[in-house]
Structure formats: structure tokens, C-alpha cells
Amino acid sequence: MTKRLLACVIAAMLIGAPPAAGQRALDRVNPGTIENRETSPVKPAVGPPPTPIIAPRTSTVATGSAAITVGAITLVGLQVLKPSEFADVFETYVGRTLSPGALAGLADAIVDRARARGYPFASAWIEPQTLTAGLLRVRIDEGSVEDIRVSGNDNPAIRRALAPLIGSGPVTLKALERRLLLAGDIDGLWLKRTQFVREQGRGVLLVDVGRDRTKLQVTLANDGTKPIGPIQLQLDGAISQLFAADDSLSTTLITTPLQPSEFAYGRLRYAKRVSRTGTEVSFAGSYSTSHPGSYLNDRDISGKGWSLTGALLQPLLRSRKASVWGQASLSLRQVSQSRRDVLARSDRLSVARVGVYGFSDALGGKLRVNATLSQGLDILGATRHGDPLASRGDAGGTFTTLSMFADWTSPTVGPASVRLSAAGQVASKPLLVSEEVGLGGGSFLRAYDYSERMGDQGYMGSAEVRFDLRDKIGFVLKPQVYAFIDGGRVTNLRDGYGGGTLFSTGGGVRASITRTVQASAEIAVPLSGIRYDSGKANPVFNFRITKSF
């Protein structure tokens, strides 16, 4: 303890600034904080494009060419649906003399009703028969799957995901959508088309599968800070079906290309599906180093961080209109910072997290949500309250936080649309720096640098109005201009230092240069004072270019 206290005192003396100012400089270049902003959990996707489902109408009539008088109608073959669900359909045709065309209309109406009740593969037909007392028998098949045939890429993981449809009785649209989407969630695979056919009275589901085992995406942006960037380069790559039919290995690499020594981060993640319900287990590890430049160069600050994470992902609801996933993880993180090779800070956190995220159609638009409950655990050497090397003197490794994110995007009039976003965090007690919530950069407070203000608790919001131009202007595809305003506030518990309120506004344009290159450029104007890095309140120019391979 004496050595740790002595190291802390020496580091504070070397900072050469008032304690709050010196600590804030370390906060802004804390490797854990930088990792959080660059690799924050992916916001829930709106979902893949709907997989085309082809179910040909098979309502047929084989009663000859003469008209027949129908006094009553009975359905033969019902397994799930009830005759009463077709009563109004029957009323339209009973007591009439029906031509072959009218009989075909009856069969079509029965099929439409069955499909409206959620059975997309339903069919109906009228067999040759002699009517007794005017009773017409209509045979119905609500649509069961007896076999699945996979073409394109016959991956066994696809078959496992779709297997519960076989022999389960009449297939509902809800069950079909869930199974097709779970199959399409397998990394490196996608469903091009699905078709239901009948062969010798058996229902067969035909599935055409595409495969792209490797992915690579490169992003160049200027949203770093002066000490860490501001130009940053990020590479995201993945390879699927590496050791199994449903696994993937992904990596993320981040650096400051113009000043490579300022920051480097690497993350490796392996994921494997372990059940037909879509359960996925993953393990990830990361490592980062930092040596801030610019106005912090003469302070000779260096940082290192590493983390290990095990996670479990489970689809809870999966459909075209709404999907929800549940996630649980346990992670161990170590973050340290030094001044001229003297240890100034050292945080270790063992954190268990559970959360849900998803999307849904709502109020004419698309709603995305993400909520995570985090619990710091006093295990594996987690930082204790009062540790002189902790990033905050009033914080430790045991805590509880609830963080939330939501956004809603909806068309308004013509080519215009609106996006409303909100995020926040509440905490049970003061937090170590890497668990704090920050204002600035990214989706909120775009006129300010990342973590311009930090605190234990906070909330923020953004409103963006968008206007889609023509599909193509010269070589630019689907250009969109937009204007935004955002704001937020963060505070610290127990009257801790820091926190504050920020507002900004601005606008820009985003577009695809080619089908694999996306770019955006914007001007953002601070509305609540100067930026920490520059000491100025002038507008800033932000850009981002992404190339997918």
C-alpha cells in the first residue's frame, strides 16, 4: 500500500496542474474511455431485407363445366382452423347456382381466409363429386412442411435452423418468419428466396441460400481528439464457417494513421451458434495502447488496457415487424496510465451485464431500443473503494448502472423524414472513469469532442430532419441532406467534480459514392461554450468515409 500511495503522489506532482485539471486530462485519454466510444455495442439493426416467400395459389376446381346449385358447404381436412372462421365466406355462396368460375372464386376466398388467419401455405380445391342435398365438400390443406430442400449453399446450420418446421403441423406465418430469420442470422449466409411447393401431396419448402464467408470494412474519420487523432482509421473484418457451419471470427483494429503512436486498439471475437433457437456463445479479447500527443505530449502520458469477455446471445422475438434479443456477459478489464513510466492510475473491473435490444414498427416508423443493466463484482482483483491508484478516489469496482438507448426514424412528407434519438444512464454510486457516461461526438453533441463532459449519470437527445434527394446525382447515389440539434447533461454522484450541460446544432450530407463506399460530411456548431481541446467555440467540420469489400 505504501508503494502504491507513493506512486500516486509522485504521479500527481508530475502532472504539474491542479488535481481536477490533471485528472480531467487523464480522463479524456483513458484507454477504457476511448475503447468504449470506438467499440460501443452495435445499436439494434432494423433487420435484414424480407426474404421473398413464394406460395403459389393452388385453389382448384374439378366439378366439370356445368353450374351446380349449392345448399351448404363443408370443409374437409381442417386441423387447426375452425369452420366458424369461414362462415361469412360460405354465406356469400350458399343458396346460389355456381358456375365453375364462381366455384373457383369460392376456393380462392377460402384460401385467402386461411392465409389471413396466419397460414401462408394454405390451399383449397373442389374434387369431382355428386352433391347430396346440395352439400358441397371443399377440401383444404392448411399447409404443412414435410421436407426442406436447400440449394445454392447447402449449409447444415441452415437445415438445423429450419428443421423445427418439418412435421410440426400447419405452418403459421409467425413460425415461418422466425425460422427463416434465424437461418438468415447465421454469419456469412443469407436467404435469397424461399418457395413452397406440393409434390405428390407433400409440402416441400425450397430454400435458396447465398454465402459470403469474408467481410472487410474500412472507415476513415476525423472524430478523434487532438491528443488521440483526430484522424482515425478503423478496420473491421470477419470470416465465417471457420471451424463449424455456424461460427465466425471477427476482428477490429483502430489506429491514428498520421500519429500511429497515439493510439492502437485490437479486438478479436469468436462466436458459435449452439442451438436451433439461435443461441450464440462468444468470447472476445482486446488490447490497447495510447500515448497522447498535441497539448499533452510534454506530459508523457501512456496508457494500456486489456479486456476478456464471455457472452451469450438469445433471440427472444424474431419477425419482420419486430425483433428482440437478450444478452448476458461477464467481462474482466484492466486499464492503467503512467506518467514518465511512473504508474498514475490502475483500474480493474469485473462486470456482469444483462440486456435487451431490438426493433419494432411504431407510429409509422421504425423504433430501435437498447437497455443494459451492469453490475460491478468484487472478484478477480477488482479495484476497491479508496484505492489511491483508482481513476476516481470516491469510486470502486462494485456498482450498478442501467444504460439505455432508443431512436425512432419515420418518413414525414414526400422525401422528408425525421430521426429522434435519446440515451441515458443511471448509477447506484460513483463510477470509475471507463464506466462513466460521456457527452460529445458520435450521435450526440456532434460539435464537441468525445467525452467533452463525463459523469456517473446523464441523459442526452438528438433530433434530425432529413431530406432525400434524387436516387442519383452524377456519380453520387441516394444523397441525403440533414439538419440536427442535440443536447445533454451529465452529473456526478456525491458532489463529484466534472459533469455539465452541452448543446449543439448543424447539418450535412450523406450519400453512397458507389455501392460499396459511403461518405458523410457535416458542419456542427457548439451552442454551450468552448471545446476543451481548442478553447474555442467555432464550428467544426466532421467527415466519415466507409469502404466495404
N, C-alpha and C positions, 0 to 999 in steps of 0.2 A: 504493500500500500504506500509506503514512504517513497519508493522509487516512482510509482505512478503519479503521486502528488507532485514530486519534484519535477517530473517531466512536464506536467500540466502547467506548473508555474513558469518554467523556462519557456515553454511554447507561447504562453500569454505575453511574456516580456518580448519575445522575438516578433510578435505581431506588430508591436510598435504603434498601437492605436487603442482608443478606449475599448473596454471589453465588448460592448454591444456592437460597435463598428467592426471590430476584428472578427467577432463571431459571425456577423452577418456575411462578411466576405467568405468565410469558410462555408457557411450555409449554402451560398449561391454556387459554389463549386464542389459541393459534397457529391462524391460519386454515386451514392444511392439516389439522391435527388435527380441527378442527370439521367440515370438509368430509368427512373420512373417516368420521366417526361418523354423519353425516346421509345420506350417499350411498354407503355401503358396498355392494359388489357384492350384487345380489339373490341370496339363497340359492335353491338349485335348487327349483323348484316341484315339487309332487307330480305334476303333469301334468294336462292337461285331462280333463274327463269323457269316458269312452269314447264314440266315435262309433258310434251304432247301425248294425250291419251286418245287412242283411236278405238272406238267401239261401234262398229257398223250396225245400223239398224237391221234387225233380222225378223221383223214382223212380216209374216207371210200368210197368204190365204190360199186354200186349196179346196174350194167348195164348188168348182165348176163355174159356168158363165151365167147361170140363172140366178135371179134375185130370190131371196128367201125371206119369209116373214118370221121375225124373232119375237117370241113372247117372254123369254127370260134368258139370262146369261149366267153361266157358272165358270169359275176359273179352276183349272186343273194344274197342279204342280206347285202351288204356293207352299213355301217353307217358313218364311218369316213374316211377310206381309199378310194382312187380313183382308177378306173380301169386302168388308165395310169401307176400306180405304179406296175402293173403286166404285162405290155406289153411285156417285154423281155421274161418273163416266157411263155406267150402264143405263141410267135414266135417259140419256141422250139417244140411245139406240133401241131400247126395248119398245115394243109396240109398233115397230116400223117394218116395212118391207125393204130389205137392204140389198143393194146391188153389190157385185164383187168389189167395186171401188169403195163403197160405204163400209163393207166388212174390213177392207184394208185400213180404212180410217179408224175403225174400232180397235184393231190390233195396234195401230200406231198410238192411239190415245192411252191404251193400257201400258205400253212400253214407256211413254212419256211420264205417266203417273208413277210407275215403279222407279224410274230414274230420278224423278223429283223427290222421291222418298229416300234417295241416297244409294240406289243400286245401279251403278253406271253400266253394268254389263247385262242388264235385263233384256229379255226378248220375249216375243209372244207370237203365236201362229194359230191358225184355224185349220184343223185337219179335215179331210173329207168325212162327212158324217150324215146320218139321217136324223133329222130333228124329231124328237118325241115331245108332243105337247108344246112345240115351239121353243124347246130348250136348246140353246146354242152353247156348246162347250168350247172354251178358248184355253189353249194350253200356254202356260207361262213358265219361263225359266228365269229366276231372279239373278242368275249369273254366278256360278261357282268356278274356281280355278282348279283344274286337275293336273295341270302341267305348266312349267315355265321353260321357255327356250331363250337362251341368251346368244346374241350374235355380236359381231364386232370385236369384243374382248370378253371372252367367257371367264371372268374372274370369279373364283369360288366365294369370295366375300360378298359379291352381288347376289349370288344364289342363296347364301345364308341369310342375307337381309330380307329377301323376298319369300323365303321358304314358308313363313307362317301363313301366307295366303293360300297355300295348297291344302285342299281338304278341309278348309275351315267353314265350309258352307257358303251361302251367298255373300259375295264380297261387297262391303259398303265403300262409298267414296272416301269416307274418313279413314278407313283401314288402308285402302289403296294408296291414298296420298301419303300417309305416314310411312308406309313401306317403301314407296318409290323415293321419297325424300331422304329417308335413312340410307337407302342404297346410294343415292347421289351425293351424300355427305362423305363417302369414302374418299380419302385423299387420292388425287390423281385420276379419278374416274368421273364420268358424268353420263347421264342417260339421254341419248339423242331422241329416242322415240319409243313408245310402248303401244302395243296393239293387242286387242282381244279378239280371238277367232274361235269358231267352233269347228271341230273336226270329229266327225262320226259321233256327234252328241257330247263330246268332251270339250270343256272350256280350256283354251290354251292361251297363256299370256306370252306374247313375243316382246322381247326387250332388246333394243339396240344400244350397245354401250360403247362410249368413246374413252380413250385413255391418253393422258399426258403425264408421264411419270415425273418429269422435271419442271421446275418453275424457277425463274430468276427475275428479280425486280431491283432496279437501281434508282435511288432517289437522291437528288441534289437540291439542297435548300439553304437558305440563309437565316434560319430561325434559331441559330445558336446565340450565345452571348459573346461579348468581346474577349473575355478570358478563355472561353471554350468555343472557338469558331471565329466569326459567326457562320462561315460556310461549313456545312456538314454533309457528309456522304454516307448513305446507308445502303447496304446490300442485304436483300432477303432472298434466300434460296431454299429449295425443298426438293427432296427426291422421295418418291412413293414406291410401295411394293418392294422395299429393300430386302427385308428378311421374311416377309409374310405378305399375303394378299391384301392386307388391310392395315399396313403400318406406314409410317413416314418419318423421315429425319429432316429437320429444318434447322436453319442457322440464320442468325442476324449478326452483321458486322457493321459497326459505326465508327467513323473517324472524322477528324478535321483535316481535310486533304491539304490545305495550304499551310497548316501548322500541325503536322502529324503527332508531335509530342504532347499536344494539349489534351487530347482525349482519344482513347481507343476502348472499344467495347465489343465483346463477343459473347454470343449465346448459342447453345446447342440444345435441341429438344428432340426427344424420340417419343412418338405416340403410337399406340396399338389399340385397335378395337378388340374388345374381349367378350362381346355378347351380341346376339341378334337384335337386341333392343337399342343398339347404338352406343353402349357404354364404352368409353375410351379412357385408357390409363396412359399417363405421360410422365416423363422425367426430364428435367431440364437443369442445366448448369450455366452459369455466366461468370465472366471475369472482366474487370475494367481497370484502367489506369488513367490518371489525369495529372497534368502539370500545367495549371492555368498560366496564360500569358497576359499580354496587354498590361493594364494598370496593376495587375497582381504579379507580374513577372519578377519584380525585385524582392518579393516576399518569399520566393522559392517554396511555394506550397505544392505538395504532391499528395495524391490520393490513390488508394487501391480499394477495390471491392470485389467480393465474390458471393455467389448465392447458389443454393441447391434447392430444387423444388420437385415435389411429387404431387400429382394432381389427378382427379377423377372427374370426368365429364359425362353427364347423362341427359339425353333429350327427354324432357318431360311432356311436351306437346309439340307435335310436328304436323303442320298443314300449310297450305298455300297462303291462307289468310292470317295465320298466327302461329308462332313457334316460341317455345320456352325451353331453355336449357338450365340444368342445375350443375353447379361446380363446387368441388371441395379441394383444398390443397393444404399442404404443410411445407413451409419453407424455412430455410436457415440462411441468414445473410450476415456478412461481416463487412463493415466499412471502416476504413481508417484514413486519417490525414496527418501529414507531417509537415514541419517547417524546418528546412535545412537539416533534414534527416533526424529531427527530434520529434517524437510522437506527440501530436497535439490532441488527437481525438481517436477514439476507438469505440464503435458501436457494434454489438452483436444482437440480432433479433431472431427469435424462433416464433413464427407466426402461423396460426391456423386460420384459414379463411373458408367461408361458405358463401355462395352467392347464386343469383339467378340472373339471366339475361335473355332477351328475346325481342320479338317484334310482333306487331299486330296492325291490321287495318283499323283506323279510328277516325271518326269525324271527317270522312272523305279523304284522309291522307294516310300516312304510314307512321306509326309510333314505334320508337325503339327505346328500350329500358335496360338498365344495368344496376344491380344493387349487390353490395358485398359487405358482409359482416366479418370483421377481422378481430382476432384475439391473440394478443401477445402472451407467450408462455414462458414461465420461469424454468426453462430447461436448456440443456446443451450450452451452458455458459452465457446465457442471455445477460445483457447489461443490467446491473442493479441500480435502483434509485440511489443517487448520491455519489455514483462513481465519478471521480474527478476528470476522467477522460471521456465521459459521455458528451454527446453533442449538445445536450441541454442539461443543466445542473439540476433541474426540477423534474426530470423525466427518467424513465427506465424502460425495460423491455416488456413489462406487463401493462397491458392497456386493452381497451375495447373501442373499436371505431365502426361506424356504419357510413359507407360512402355510396352515393347514388348518382346516376346519370340518366337523362332522358332527352330525347329530341323528337320533334314531330314535323314532318315535311308534307306539304299539301299544295296541290295546284289551286290557284285562285281564279283569275280571269285570263282566258287566252293562253299566251305563252308565259304568263307570270306565275310564280309560286312563292311560298313562304316557308322558312325553316325557323322553328323556335327550339332553343336548347336550354337546359338547366342542369346544374350539377351541384353537389354539396357533400359535406362530411360533418359528422358529429363525433365527439370523443368523450371518453369517460374521465380522462386525466391528461396531463401534459404528455406530448409525444416527442420521441427522438426525431431528428430532422428528416430522415428518409420516409417517415410515416406521415409527415405534415401535408396539408393541402396547400397548393400554391395558386396564385393569380398571375396571369401573363402568358402570352404565346398560345399556339395551338388554336383551339376552338373558342377560347375565351380571353378577352383582353389582348387582342392581337397587336395593339400599338405598343405593348410593353414586352419586355423580355420574360422568358420563362422564370417562374418563381420570383417575380418582382416583389411580391408580398407573400409571406408564408405564415401559417398558423395552424393551431390544433383543429379548429373548426372553421367552416366557411360555406358560403354559397355564392353562386355566380349564374348569370343568364346571358343569353345572346338571342337577338332577333335578326334575321337575314331575309331580305326581299330579293328575289331572283327574276331574271327575265331571259328566257331562251330566245336566241336569235335564230336565223335560218340553220337548217341542218348542216350546211356547208358554205363557207365564205372563203373562196380561194382554196388554199390547202388546209384551212382550219375546219375541223369537224365539230359540230354541235357547240358553238361558242355560247357562253352564258355570262352575262354581266350581273353584278350583285352589289348591294349596299348593306351594311350591317351597323348595329350598335350593340355594345356589350358592357357589362359591369359586374362587380362582385365585391364581396367583403370577407376578410378572414380575421379571426381573433385568436388569442391565446388564453388558455385557462390559467387561473391563479395569478392573474395580472402579469403574465409573462410578457417580455418585450417582443416587438415586431407586430405584425398584423397591419391592417389598413383597408382602405376602400379605393377602388380604381374604376374608371370608366373610359371607354374609347369608342371611336366610330371610324368608318372608312368605306371603301368599296374597291372592286376589282373585276377581273375577268378570269374565267377558267375555261379550258377547251381541250380537245384532243388534236394534237398536231398530226398524228397518224393514228391508226387503230391501236398501236401499242405505246404511244407516247402521249402523256397527259401533262399539262402545264397550267400554272396559275400565277397571277401577279396581282398585287393589291397595294394600295396606299392606306395606311392606318394612322389615325390621328389621336394622340393621347388627350383626354379631357380632364384629367385629375392630377396634373403636375408632371414633374420631370421624371425621366428614367434614371435608374441607379447607375447604369453603365456610362451614360454620356453626360448626365447632369443637364440635359436639355429636354424640351417638350416639343420638338419639331416632328413633323410627320415622318414615318418610316416606310420604306419600300420592302415588301416581302415577296419572295418568289419561291416556287417549288416546281421541279421537273421530275417526272417519273417515267422510266422506260421499263416495259415488261418484255421478257423474252420467252 
